[in-house]
Amino acid sequence: MLTPSSPAPAPEAIHPSLWLASQLARGGARGVASGFQALDAELPEGGWPAGVLIELLLPQAGIGELRLLRPLLARPPQQRERPGAGRIALLQAPHAANAPGWTHMGVAASRLLRLQAGSQADACWAAEQVLRADSCQALLLWQARIRADSLRRLHVAAQGGSTLFFLFRPLACAREASPAPLRLSLRPAPDGLEIGFLKRRGPLRERPLFIPLTPSPNLQRHAPVDRRTPAAAATGSLSPELAG
């Protein structure tokens, strides 16, 4: 029995989904390791959360966003997982998938499921079906514009399964409201990315986190470049090693 002098119980002792504003959320299911210890340390549940909407906001495509996801996507499906669980759905990708590039990433082309829709509404419908089927390891969706009600529907659909759901949007969308519990900004930096934490279940982090990335195999074939300033990526590219 608590008395006025008794210390307040820890939030997680009251309910596993509660946490202090100064803490990262740790009460839900364990996150999926990103492959970068520094990033996992800053993510609630210690990794990428499955079954939710994750927004990655970029100044332009092709800055290394897929190399950031490489350790996750290259993870082979476990035998105990449901049939087809190792598939990776690419919806509205800017370019056709380059099989050798994905193989270099450790992802067999047979695991890729490339989907194209004729309109924004059709793309959101297709994404919702993939999430509700819960038959893929990950869904990657590229959308420059998306309605607020569509975002809510997608987040609800994601919560019904365990698919890792990444939505790539322009950095300008950072000012818009979103139901996504995790929103990260990605900016190119010499030999890696700077990650800003726009929204997470936990305290505000004002300084960006630098994550080093393995260079693209295409870049390795060229002469060395001055790394004091990052090279601009071609707008609309799907990452150098993955563009067709």
C-alpha positions as CSV (number, residue, x, y, z in Angstrom):
1,M,0.0,0.0,0.0
2,L,1.4,3.4,-1.0
3,T,1.8,6.2,1.5
4,P,2.5,9.9,0.9
5,S,6.1,9.2,1.6
6,S,6.3,6.2,-0.7
7,P,8.4,6.6,-3.9
8,A,6.3,6.8,-7.1
9,P,6.3,3.5,-9.0
10,A,8.2,3.4,-12.3
11,P,5.9,3.8,-15.3
12,E,6.7,0.4,-16.7
13,A,5.7,-1.1,-13.4
14,I,2.2,0.4,-13.9
15,H,1.9,-0.7,-17.5
16,P,4.6,-1.9,-20.0
17,S,3.5,0.7,-22.6
18,L,4.2,3.7,-20.2
19,W,7.4,5.6,-20.1
20,L,8.7,9.0,-18.9
21,A,9.1,11.8,-21.4
22,S,12.9,11.7,-20.7
23,Q,13.1,8.0,-21.6
24,L,12.9,6.1,-24.9
25,A,9.9,3.8,-25.1
26,R,10.8,0.3,-24.1
27,G,7.5,-1.3,-23.3
28,G,6.4,-2.8,-26.6
29,A,7.8,-5.5,-28.8
30,R,11.5,-5.5,-29.3
31,G,12.5,-3.6,-32.4
32,V,14.3,-5.1,-35.3
33,A,18.0,-4.3,-35.3
34,S,19.0,-1.7,-37.8
35,G,22.6,-3.0,-38.1
36,F,23.9,0.2,-36.6
37,Q,24.4,0.2,-32.9
38,A,24.4,4.0,-32.6
39,L,21.1,4.2,-34.4
40,D,19.5,1.3,-32.4
41,A,20.5,3.2,-29.2
42,E,18.4,6.1,-30.3
43,L,15.3,4.1,-31.5
44,P,12.5,3.2,-29.1
45,E,12.5,-0.5,-28.4
46,G,16.2,-0.6,-29.6
47,G,15.5,-1.0,-33.4
48,W,13.2,-0.5,-36.3
49,P,9.6,-0.9,-35.0
50,A,7.5,-3.5,-36.9
51,G,3.8,-3.0,-37.5
52,V,3.9,0.8,-37.6
53,L,4.3,3.6,-40.2
54,I,8.0,4.8,-40.3
55,E,8.6,7.9,-42.3
56,L,12.0,8.7,-43.8
57,L,12.1,12.3,-45.2
58,L,14.7,13.1,-47.8
59,P,15.9,16.2,-49.6
60,Q,16.1,14.0,-52.7
61,A,16.1,10.3,-53.5
62,G,19.4,8.4,-53.9
63,I,21.3,9.9,-51.0
64,G,22.0,6.5,-49.3
65,E,18.6,5.7,-47.8
66,L,18.6,2.1,-49.1
67,R,22.1,1.5,-47.9
68,L,20.9,2.6,-44.5
69,L,18.3,-0.2,-44.7
70,R,20.8,-2.7,-46.2
71,P,21.5,-4.7,-42.9
72,L,17.7,-5.0,-42.3
73,L,16.8,-6.0,-45.9
74,A,19.7,-8.4,-46.3
75,R,18.6,-10.4,-43.2
76,P,17.5,-13.8,-44.6
77,P,14.1,-15.1,-43.6
78,Q,14.0,-17.6,-40.8
79,Q,12.6,-21.1,-41.4
80,R,10.0,-20.6,-38.7
81,E,8.6,-17.5,-40.4
82,R,5.4,-17.6,-42.4
83,P,5.7,-18.4,-46.2
84,G,6.8,-15.4,-48.3
85,A,7.9,-13.5,-45.2
86,G,11.3,-12.8,-46.8
87,R,9.8,-10.8,-49.6
88,I,10.4,-7.1,-50.0
89,A,7.7,-5.1,-51.7
90,L,8.8,-2.0,-53.6
91,L,5.8,0.3,-54.3
92,Q,6.2,3.3,-56.6
93,A,10.0,3.0,-56.7
94,P,11.5,5.8,-58.8
95,H,13.4,3.3,-61.1
96,A,13.3,-0.4,-62.1
97,A,15.1,-2.6,-59.6
98,N,18.7,-3.5,-60.6
99,A,19.2,-7.2,-59.7
100,P,23.0,-7.0,-59.5
101,G,22.8,-4.0,-57.2
102,W,20.4,-5.7,-54.9
103,T,22.5,-8.9,-55.0
104,H,25.5,-6.8,-53.9
105,M,23.3,-5.6,-51.0
106,G,22.7,-9.2,-50.0
107,V,19.2,-9.3,-51.3
108,A,18.3,-11.9,-53.9
109,A,16.2,-10.6,-56.8
110,S,13.7,-13.4,-56.2
111,R,12.8,-11.7,-52.9
112,L,11.7,-8.5,-54.6
113,L,8.1,-7.7,-55.3
114,R,7.9,-4.6,-57.5
115,L,4.5,-2.8,-57.7
116,Q,3.5,0.2,-59.7
117,A,0.2,2.0,-59.4
118,G,-1.4,4.5,-61.8
119,S,-2.4,7.0,-59.2
120,Q,-1.7,8.1,-55.6
121,A,-5.0,6.6,-54.5
122,D,-4.2,3.3,-56.2
123,A,-0.7,3.2,-54.6
124,C,-2.2,3.7,-51.1
125,W,-4.8,1.0,-51.8
126,A,-2.0,-1.4,-52.9
127,A,0.1,-0.5,-49.8
128,E,-2.9,-1.2,-47.6
129,Q,-3.4,-4.6,-49.1
130,V,0.2,-5.6,-48.7
131,L,0.1,-4.5,-45.0
132,R,-3.1,-6.3,-44.3
133,A,-1.9,-9.5,-46.0
134,D,1.2,-9.3,-43.7
135,S,3.0,-11.6,-46.1
136,C,6.2,-9.5,-46.7
137,Q,9.2,-8.8,-44.5
138,A,9.2,-5.1,-45.5
139,L,7.2,-2.6,-47.6
140,L,9.0,0.3,-49.1
141,L,6.7,3.0,-50.5
142,W,7.7,6.2,-52.3
143,Q,5.2,9.1,-52.3
144,A,5.8,12.7,-52.8
145,R,2.3,13.7,-51.8
146,I,-0.2,11.7,-49.7
147,R,-3.5,12.7,-48.0
148,A,-3.7,12.8,-44.2
149,D,-6.5,10.3,-44.1
150,S,-4.5,7.9,-46.3
151,L,-1.6,8.1,-43.8
152,R,-3.9,7.2,-41.0
153,R,-5.4,4.2,-42.9
154,L,-1.9,3.0,-43.7
155,H,-0.8,3.2,-40.1
156,V,-3.8,1.4,-38.9
157,A,-3.3,-1.3,-41.6
158,A,0.4,-1.7,-40.5
159,Q,-0.6,-2.2,-36.9
160,G,-2.5,-5.3,-37.9
161,G,0.7,-7.2,-38.8
162,S,4.4,-7.3,-38.4
163,T,5.6,-5.9,-41.7
164,L,8.4,-3.3,-41.6
165,F,6.8,-0.3,-43.4
166,F,9.0,2.6,-44.6
167,L,7.4,5.6,-46.4
168,F,9.9,7.8,-48.3
169,R,8.7,11.4,-48.6
170,P,10.3,14.8,-49.4
171,L,11.9,16.6,-46.5
172,A,9.5,19.5,-47.0
173,C,6.8,17.2,-45.5
174,A,8.4,17.5,-42.1
175,R,6.1,20.4,-41.2
176,E,3.0,18.3,-41.9
177,A,1.2,16.3,-39.2
178,S,1.6,12.6,-39.3
179,P,0.3,9.6,-37.3
180,A,3.7,7.9,-37.8
181,P,5.3,7.2,-34.4
182,L,8.8,7.4,-35.9
183,R,9.8,10.2,-38.4
184,L,13.4,10.6,-39.4
185,S,15.1,13.2,-41.7
186,L,18.0,11.9,-43.8
187,R,20.6,14.3,-45.2
188,P,23.8,13.4,-47.1
189,A,27.1,13.7,-45.3
190,P,30.6,12.7,-46.3
191,D,30.8,8.9,-46.3
192,G,27.3,8.6,-44.7
193,L,24.1,10.1,-43.6
194,E,23.0,12.6,-40.9
195,I,19.8,11.4,-39.3
196,G,17.5,13.9,-37.6
197,F,14.9,12.7,-35.1
198,L,11.7,14.6,-36.0
199,K,9.4,12.4,-34.0
200,R,9.9,9.3,-31.7
201,R,8.5,7.8,-28.6
202,G,10.9,9.4,-26.3
203,P,12.9,12.6,-25.6
204,L,13.7,15.2,-28.2
205,R,17.1,14.9,-29.7
206,E,18.3,18.2,-31.2
207,R,21.6,17.1,-32.8
208,P,21.6,14.8,-35.8
209,L,23.2,11.4,-35.6
210,F,25.9,10.6,-38.2
211,I,25.8,7.0,-39.6
212,P,28.7,5.9,-41.8
213,L,27.6,3.9,-44.9
214,T,29.5,1.6,-47.2
215,P,30.2,3.3,-50.5
216,S,28.2,2.3,-53.5
217,P,29.9,-0.3,-55.8
218,N,29.4,2.1,-58.7
219,L,31.3,4.8,-56.9
220,Q,34.1,2.5,-56.1
221,R,34.9,2.1,-59.8
222,H,35.5,5.8,-60.3
223,A,38.4,7.9,-59.3
224,P,38.6,9.1,-55.6
225,V,36.5,12.3,-54.9
226,D,36.9,15.1,-52.5
227,R,34.9,13.9,-49.4
228,R,34.9,17.3,-47.7
229,T,31.7,18.1,-49.5
230,P,29.1,15.4,-50.4
231,A,28.3,14.9,-54.1
232,A,24.8,15.7,-55.1
233,A,22.7,12.7,-56.0
234,A,20.6,12.6,-59.2
235,T,17.1,13.6,-58.4
236,G,14.7,10.7,-58.6
237,S,17.4,8.0,-58.5
238,L,16.8,4.9,-56.5
239,S,20.4,4.9,-55.1
240,P,23.4,4.3,-57.3
241,E,23.7,0.6,-56.8
242,L,20.0,0.0,-57.3
243,A,19.0,2.1,-60.2
244,G,18.3,0.3,-63.5
